[in-house]
Amino acid sequence: MPVDVNGAIRPMTPADEPRVRAIYLIAHPGWPAKSRLHYWAHPTLVLDDEGGILGFTSYTVGVDELGLLMYGDDLCVMPAMRGRGYGRVLAEARLDYGRDVGCTRFLGATQPDNQAMQAILEAQGFDRLPLPVPRMFPHNVDAILMGGSIQV
């Protein structure tokens, strides 16, 4: 179902970075902050609703023997704004960028209890992969990997 975001998804600017960092820490209480250059090393899109950043997603594009692969790094929405479809809109915008640069596959990691992210990835056609990643997240939490072909 399309979501009216009354704004735009756009690349992060230097002025957005403090808000992106704040949203990350709010969405992940008790986790360490990302490194100083993290969001510049990983392209980051923000959902800007009339001047207020509601959420963001970051990613990386890599190359292997099969071509270009998009790795979803973060997808965070302000807790008060969750359940309105903003996460799905950000996830789809991230895939659009991947398609635009020629990515044919996606890989993302999430926590076992993050049902919302798993539902978003499943709705995009990605499967849970049988490759557990032990202790990937803070507090020794294992990761669930999800991925597959990016639908054109």
N, C-alpha and C positions, 0 to 999 in steps of 0.2 A: 504494500500500500504506500503510495507516495506521501511524503511528509513535507508540509510547507514549513521551511525553516525561517522564513521572513528575513533572510540574510543570504550569506554566501559561504561556500567552502572555498578557501583560498590558501596559498602558501603562507606559512608563518613569516612574519617580519621581525626585525629586532625588537620593535615595541611590544610584540606579542609574547616574547619569550618569558618574562616574569609570570604572566598569567598561565602560560602552558605549564611551567614548573610548579606553580601553586596547585593547579588542577591535578597534576600527577600526584603530588603529595597528599592531597585531599582524597583522591581515589585509592591511594595505597597507603593507608595509615601505618606508620611504623617501618616503612621501607626507606632505604637510603635515597637521597636525591641523585638524579642522573649527573654524570660528569659535566664539567663546564661546557664542553663543545658537543655534547651528545646530539642536541636537536639540530645542529648545523651539519653534523656528519650523517644524520639520518633525515632525509627530507620529511618535513612535517606540514600537514594541512590542518587548518583551524576552521571551526564552524563559528563564524562571526555573525551574531544576530544583532544587527543595528549597533555595532560598537562594543558588544560584550561577547567575549569568547565563552561559548558553552561547552566546548569539547575540542579534542584534537586527535589526530592519528599520525603516527610516523612509520616509516618503512625504510627498507634498503632494497636495492636491486643488485643482484649478483649474476655471475655467469658460471655455468658448468658445461659439461659435455652435451647437454640437451638444449642449451640456449639460455635465455634470460629467465631468472627466477625472482619473484618478489617475495620478500620476507616482511611480514607485518610485525612491527616492533611494539608499538603501543596503540591503544585506542581507549581514550578516557573521556567520559562525559560527567559533568558536575552531578553529584548525587541527587540534588533537587530536580534535575532535568531528565533523569533516567525514566525509561518506560514510555517515551514519546516518539521513539523511532530515530532519534539523533545518532545513535550508535550505528544503526543500519545505513543511514545516509553517509556517515563518515566512512564506513567500510566500503560502500559502493564507490565513493569518490576515490578512495585509495586504489581500488581495482581499476577504475577508469584511467588513472595515471599510469598504472602498470601496463594496461592495454596500449596506451598511447606511445609508450617507449618500446613495445614489442615483447613484454613478458608473456610467457605462455603457461607459467605455473606459479602457484602461491604456496607459501608455507607460513604457518603461524603457530605460536605456542600460547597456551592459556593454563590457568590453574584448574585443578579438578572441580573446585566448587564454583567456578565462574560460568554458571549455566547460561547467562545472557550472551556472553561472547561465543560460547559453543553454539548457541541457537543462531546467532548472526552468521557464523561461518558455515553452518549446515544449510542455512537458507541460501547462501551463495554457491552451494553445490560442493562444498569441501567435506572430506571424510576425516574421521579420526584415524590417525596412522598408528600402526603397532610398534612405535619406537618411543618408549618412555624416556624422558630425560630426567634422571634423578637430580634432586636438589638444584634445579635451575633458578628458582625464585628465592627471595629472602626467607629466612626462617626454615631453610631446608625443605621447601615445598617442591614436589615433583611437578613436571610440566606434562601437559597433554599436547601432542603435536597434531595439527590438522592441516590438510592441504589437498592439492590436486590441480587439475587443469583450470586455467582461467577461461571462462566461457566468453566467446566473442559476441 
